[in-house]
Amino acid sequence: MIFEEIKSGRKKPVELIFGTDWWTDCDDVAALDLLLKAHRSGLIDLKAIGVSSVMRYSAPSVRAVCEGQGLGCIPIGLDTSAERRGLFCLYQKKLAAFCRTGFTNADCPEAYQLYRRVLASVHEKAVIVDVGFPQIITELLSSGPDEYSSLDGARLVAEKVAEVVVMGGRWDKTTGREYNFCAYKRNREAAAYLCDRSPVPLTFLGYEAGRTVVTGGSAAPGLTGTAYAAHLSPKGRPSRDPMTALFAVVGDAAKAGYRRVRGAASVDPKTGKNSFTVREDGPHSYLVKEKKTGFIKNRSMKSFGWIRCFSRFLQRDGMPARSHRLCRSRTAPH
């Protein structure tokens, strides 16, 4: 597995917090799957999961995926002010049926408070990776001192976070729009606040980076395949969320197959449109694929241990050899 290559040059696991909207798309499940495998490999220490779009089965479906890898102890927090509360997606309901502990939304703390508790206790600077709506991070940044830390949110993040990695924006246009930054008024304002106020470096993987990188699908092992099947995406989805998660695990743009464009990002709080001013000393960066799509897809699927599984699926589906030449690895799915 690719994680072993990365681990060989790393002295200790990176402490990491994962944020997700866990909403209408199912590639969030693939991103969590990847992070859980990285945790089990000793590459990261997944400290917490925050969910920024809360529906009826949010908590039990997330917990089910964690339990499926023997990691049901990872704490889950919810943004209780999130839009669309009370609704559910079919894949969430399917996954929640596998939750063995009777875990519900009511068992979860407020997400930004969970982040504060975790950050107050980390030993090294942590990484926050968020593939959903950005308001949990901005709630954290604007929070005041509490029982966990005498620092306000901005100072706590400055002291305890190395980098925030975000799936969001569209950076191949002068002004772009992408769902995570423009879906709702609160999301738009949160994205603008994050760009304006973050005391630590921000790295964005945008819409354009993952548009042609398709992974996942019903052939994926375990509950990830269940989620894709229930989502009616048997042949996979664009892989922006797992790509963002994998980049956060790797931590090096060149090794992950990207180059950084450095500068200063901004988001219009009224429209959600993003823009970027290039400058070498800028506090922000977005990722551009330096390697071909096949390289990124290969590394992503190796990270999941999905290679052999997808080789069988693509051959069964009658796809040409060039479509599954990346699936010849002998890496076995977990």
N, C-alpha and C positions, 0 to 999 in steps of 0.2 A: 504494500500500500504506500502511496505517496507520503503519508504522514511519517513513515520511518525515515525517509530522505530528509525531511525538514527537522525532525527530532534530533538527528545526529549532530546538528550544529547549534542546539539549544540547551542551555544549562538547566533550565527549570520551566515548568508550564507557564504560559501567559494567562493571567487571570482575566476573564472575559465575561461581559454582560451582553446578552442577546435581546434585542427588541424586535418585535414583529407585529404586523397588523392581524395576521392569522385570519384573513378575511375571505374574499371571494376567490382569490387565486390559491393554488395549492403548492406553488414552489416554495412557500414558507416552510412547508413540511420537509421538503428536501433540504433546505438550509439548516433546519434544526437537526435533521438526521446526520448531516455532515458534522455539525458541531459536537453532537453527542459521540460520534465515532472519534473525533479529534480528542475529546475529553478522555475517552476510554484508552486512547493510545498514549496518554500522558503528555500530549502536545499543548493542550490548554487546560485550564481549570474553569469550567463553566459555572459561574457563581450564581447567576440568576437569569430569569426569563421575564421580560415585560411584554404585555399584550396591549396594543393601542387601539383596537377596535373590538369592543367586547360584545359577544353574542351569547346565546343561551348555553352553548356547549364549548365555549372557548377554553375554560380551565380544564375540564375533564379530557378534552381531546388533546391538549398539549401534554397533560400529565400521562395520558395513555402512550404517547410516543416516547416520552422519557422512560416510563416503566418498561416499555418493550426492549429497551437497552439496559435495563437494570439500574436506571438513574432516576427513579421516582422521587428521590430526596431533593432534587434541585428545586429551589423555591421559585414560585410563579407569582408575579404581581400583575394587577389589572389597572388600566386607566379607567376608573369608574365614571368619568365624564365623557367617555368616548361615544361617538355617534353609533347609531344602529343597535343600541342595546336591545336585547330581547329577541332579535331575529337569529337565524342560524343558516349555515350552508350545509348542504347534504354531506360533504366530506367530513365536516366536524362531527355531525351526528354519528356517522359511521365509526369514526375513530373513538368517540366518547364511549361507545359500547364496549371497548376493550379496556377501559379504565377499571382497575381492580380494587380501588380503594374508596369508591364513593365520593371522590373529590369533586367539589363544585366551585362555581365562581365565588360563593360566599366564604370559601376557605382562603381566599387570596388577599394579601394586603394591597394597599394603594401602590402602584408600580414605582412612582418616583420615591416614595418612602422606603421601599425595598432597595432601590438603588443606593439611597443614602446609607442604609444600614450596611450594605455590602461594601461600599467604597470606604466607609469608616474603618473597616476591618481588614482591607487588603494589605498585603505585605510589600508588594511592588506596585508600580503604576499599572493600572488595568487598561484594557481596550474595551470600548463600547462599540458594538456593531449593531446597526439598526436597519432592518429591511422593510419597515412599515412607516406609519405616520410619525413625524418627529416630536410630537408634543410631550412624550414622557421625558425626553432629554431636556426640553425647555422648562417643563415643570421642575425638574431637578435643578437646573441652572438658576431658576428664580426662587427656589425654596430658601427658607430661613433655618437658623440653628435649631436643633432638636435634641432628643435624648441620645441620638447616635453620634452627633458631632456638634461641636460649638462653632463650626465654620458654616457660613452661608453656602448656598449651592455652587455659586461661581467659584468661590475659593476652594471648596471641597473638590470640585472637578479639576481645578488647576493643580491641586496638590496630589490628587490620586489617580488621574487619568492621563495616559500617554497620548491617546488619539481616539477620535470618534470616526468610525467608518460608516457611511450612509449609502443605502441604495435609494437614489432619488435624483430628480432633475434630468434635464436633457442638455448635453453640453456640446453637441456637434452643430448647434445653431447659435446665432448671435443672441437670440432670446428663445429659450425653450420652455415647454410646459410638460410636466410629467405628473402622473396621478398622485403620488405620495405627497407632492408639494402643493397640489391645487384642488384636491377633491372637495374640501370643506373650508369654511372660513377659519376655523381653528387650526387646521393643518397649514393653511397658507401663512397665517400669522406666526405659527410655530417655526416654520421653515425660515421665514425672514428673521425671526429672533435668533435662531441658531446661528445663522451666518453672521449676524451683526455682533453677537455677544459671546460666542464660544471662546473660552480662554485657552483652548488647546487646539492643535491642528485638526482640520476636517478633511477627510478624503471621501470623494463621491464616486460611485459607480453608477452611471446614468443609463437611461432607457436604451440608448443606442448601442451600448457595449454588449448587452445580452440579447439583443433582438434576434440574432441568427444562431445563437448557441442553445440548442434544444436538447434537454436531458430529461430524465424522469420517465414517467409513464407507468402503465399498469404492470409492466414486467419488473419494475423495481421491487426488491425484496421487502417483506415485512409491511408495516403500516404505511410506509411511503407509497408503495404500489397500491394499497387500498385507497389512499387519499386521491391519487391520480385517477384511478378507475371511477371513484364516486364523483369526481370532478368532470368526468367524461373527457378526459385527456389521456387516452391509452397510449399515445405515441409521444407523450412528453409535452413540456411547455418551455418557452424561453426561460433562461436560467439566471436571471438577474439576481435573485435572492441567494441561491447557493453560490454563485460566483462571488458575491459580496462577502458571504461568510467565509469562503475559501481564501479570499484575499486577506481577510482579517487574521486567519489562522497562519498563513504564510508570512505576512508582515513585510514582505519585500516585493516591490512592484516588478522588478526585472525577473525575479524567480517565479513570480506568479504569471508572467507573460504580458505585462503591461509596461507603459511608461507613464510617468506623472506629468501633467501640465499644471504648473504652479501659478498661483495668483490669488485673487480675492473673489469669492462668490457672493452673490446677492440674490434675494428672492423678493419680488413685489408682494407685500402682504395682502393686497387687494385682489390680484389676479393669479398669484402663484407662479408667474413667469420667472424663470431664473436667468441670470446673466453672469458673465465671468470676465474679469480684467486680468490678463496675463501679466505676471511679474515674478521674477525669480525669487524675491524675498517674501512672497505672499504667504499668508497663513493657511491657505486652502489649496487643494489640488483635486483634479478629476483624472480618472484613469482612461487611457486609450489602449486598445488592444495592440500590442506590439507583435504578438505572434498570431498565426492564422487561427481561425475559428476551431479547426480540428485539434490544435494544441490545447486550447482552453477546455474544449469538451473532453478530451482524453484525460487531462488532469482532474477535471471535476468528477468524471465517472470512476477514475481510479480511487479518488478520495472516498467515494461511497462504497467501494468494493463491488460495483455494479457491472464490471466489464463483461464477465462471462455470461451473466444474466442477459445483458443487452445483445450480445452476439447471438444467443439462441433466439431471442425475440425478433431481431431484424431478419435472420435467415428464415424463420417461420413465416414472417410477414411478406416474404418474397422481395425484399429490397436488394438492390444490386450490391455486388461485393465492395465497391468503393464506399458505400454508405456505412459498412460495418467493419472496415479495415482497422479502425481504432479499437475494436473489441476483441483482438486476438491475444490480449494479455492473459496469462494464466492466473491472474489475481482472482481469488474466489470470493463471492459475496459473503458477507457476514450473516 
